Amino acid sequence: MANRLVVVSNRVADPRKTAAGGLAVAMGDALASSGGMWFGWSGQVIDPNNPPPSPGPSGVHVHKAGNVTLATVDLTADDHQAYYLGYSNGVLWPVFHYRLDLADFEAGYIDGYRRVNRMFAHKLLPLLRDDDVIWVQDYHLIPLAAELRALGCKQRIGFFLHIPLPPPQILSAIPAHEWLMRALFAYDLVGVQSQTDLSHLHRYLASEAPAEEAADGRLLAYGRSLLAASFPIGIDVDEFVEIGKGAEARELYGKMREQFAGKQLLVGVDRLDYSKGLPHRIRAFRHLLERYPDNRGSSTLVQVASPSREDVEAYHEIRRELEGLCGAINGDYGDIDWVPIHYIHRTVARKRLPGLFQAGRVALVTPLRDGMNLVAKEFIASQDAADPGVLVLSRFAGAAEQFADALPVNPYDTQATAEAIQAALAMPLAERQIRHQRMLEQIRQFDVHWWRKSFLETLMES
Ligand code: ADQ
């Protein structure tokens, strides 16, 4: 692509750092090849009465990371509260994960959300060149293109939603849903993770706009047309395999083999988020110990849950609930020489993570709802093809559309999940190998480079 790529997301990461994670690496690749720019929030919250030294007249911090320009802006405490904590993570995150019960529709939040999107548009516009292609990421920035268009921006703009898109009956519970969904029509291309999400978008627009579908699949409404498609995100398989061969991963693998010698290990790695189904997973593990007592003393669950959004109330509750559930199981079933659950509330360094996955005989990826879930793909990439582990995967993760060879579960049905875990633990080698091989082919074919290329090519053709 000859045009310069401009990525806009809530947070910006230095793509040269491994700690940044798969998405940052993928964006970094794309940006480096076009000498692009990455724009977003600096992560800094400032007091408008006592601002730090100004980054310059435009209020934009500009840094070079190789040939990529990182351009960031600060948020005031009020904007951070309303746009980030309030609307993005207190309304859009729960509703898009089908959790109307957790949404806080406080009226002031949406004003902050609009205000920050408008402010982003004002700060970004002067940095743009005529032939730039702009790629906006995720739910924090849905109205950004509409704000840019209002200022006269003519460049191509694409949008990718990383989280699920719920059915119309749920979406339409958002007080300003018409405004929010109409804003998508300012984009030249809207990408979602799965066919399920895409069908929800079609159904919503057909009933609420109402939109008609043109012969080429475009949606026609509000006097405009919208091209929407699904682009399931992948991981950088080669990069993850390389990390797995590194000293840090090997060391963690070795330690785990030693510490849990003779035990079958189940692993779970998540952000501590209510969408990830952690309490349900722990209850399923309890059923496993009850129903299949041979696992007592011989199977251990290592659950790592990284701290996340700790200033949002719903996240305190999930943490307390999880600690209580794990503590009760360890108290009821544990012994001097065996602890059923090793629950760790922290982030594992990316360079060590494959070591944890390599040690796992079974991965439990059981979200109640997930846009995609990259942990499932990282687990598959980490396995030894000669003696691979088994993936137990929620049917409500976007990844389930791609993984017919995982053991599918309904995470709400904790009894049935326990049975699937037992089947995973007992699966013969030949079956594990076949399933793993087919899933590995999937993640290699649809890796993060495929995702980026297919989205940008579709955007350029749109
Ligand atoms: P997340 O909700 O953050 O992402 P996920 O895709 O599972 O979910 O994980 C993102 C990354 O975080 C993975 O690389 C994983 O290894 C890492 N990670 C998670 N917990 C960790 C821990 N305890 N320690 C270390 N690393 C950890 C959102 C959507 C997903 C979608 C992605 C990408 O919610 O559905 O798959 O974006 O589009």
Residues whose N, C-alpha, C, O or C-beta is under 5 A from the ligand:
A	BS01	ADQ	H162 I233 V269 D270 R271 V304 A305 S306 R346 T347 V348 D370 G371 M372 N373 L374 V375
